Amino acid sequence: MRQGSFGAVRRLVFLLMVFCLTGIFAFAQQQRTVDLVSVILDRFDGSSTHQWFVGGREYTFEFEWMLDASRFATVGTDSNGNEMVFPQRTVVPSYPMALYGSSREVRDIRSFGIWGRFDRTGYNWIDVYPAVIGSSDDNGDPIPFEIPLPGRVQTMDMWVWGSNHNFYMEAYIRDFNGVVHVVPMGDLSFRGWSNLQWRIPNHIRQDRRHMPRHSNLHFVKFRIWTTPAENVSNFYVYFNQFKILTDIFDPLFDGDELANPDRVQEFWMQN
């Protein structure tokens, strides 16, 4: 009995040691060096030039924000008899005080405004998307521009002004396989400015097995949805400061420059 009990204790201790070592090894395997930086992609101040510096690299893009809407968007006339096609867009001299301070002195800070109207209630939508400046396709529509997102994006956030309508928003993100993912941003049932934050889900891949391993995500558009029980005859939404929190760490290895697409392009263009 004593030998049997002692043997059982030994086996239990052995199993506990194996379990602990396995847990330590798994934890160690999960550790990865990260370098998180915050990048403001746009302040929505009406500027067409968008520039940021990330990891010693400069990103500069030219685009403007455009609108599109579902089929029941209102087409009307203003007081002068001119046709008005909704949604309308503009830039307003207003901003979230929680972000820029409570002083109401004159400041050169603006926000992007959206004026919406629909003829019917339901699941109507308004798309807010970046487009190539002054461009148009065969149908006369602006040509979309998808924003390359530096690093491995962890979270995104944006300041949004709402008027307590029962609407909600989504962000559309394209991965390196060309698949567009829809990421919920949250409801707009609040008054005034609020910071909407959303995380990029783990199932949206930002790395692949082959070199170059890291592949950027691309931002496609925002979409504002109305709901069937909400009034849609007249409403406003405003945007300010769209930014991301991203991991820019990229481990070095022997021959890493041959995994850099820009450098590879330079090498092959020389021949």
Buried (B, 14 or more C-beta within 10 A) or exposed (E): EEEEEEEEEEEEEEEEEEEEEEEEEEEEEEEEEEEEBEBEBBBBBEEEEBEBEBEEEEBEBBBBBBBBBBEBBBEEEEEEEEEEEBBEBEBBEBBBEEEEEEEEEEEEBBBBBBBBBBBEBBEBBBBBBBBBBEBEEEEEEBEBBBBEBBBBBBBBBBBBBBBEBBBBBBBBBBBBEEEEBEBEBBBBBBEEBBBBEBEBEEEBEBEEEEBBEBBBBBBBBBBBBBBEEBEBEEBBBBBBBBBBBBBBBBEEEEEEEEBBEEEBEEEEEEE
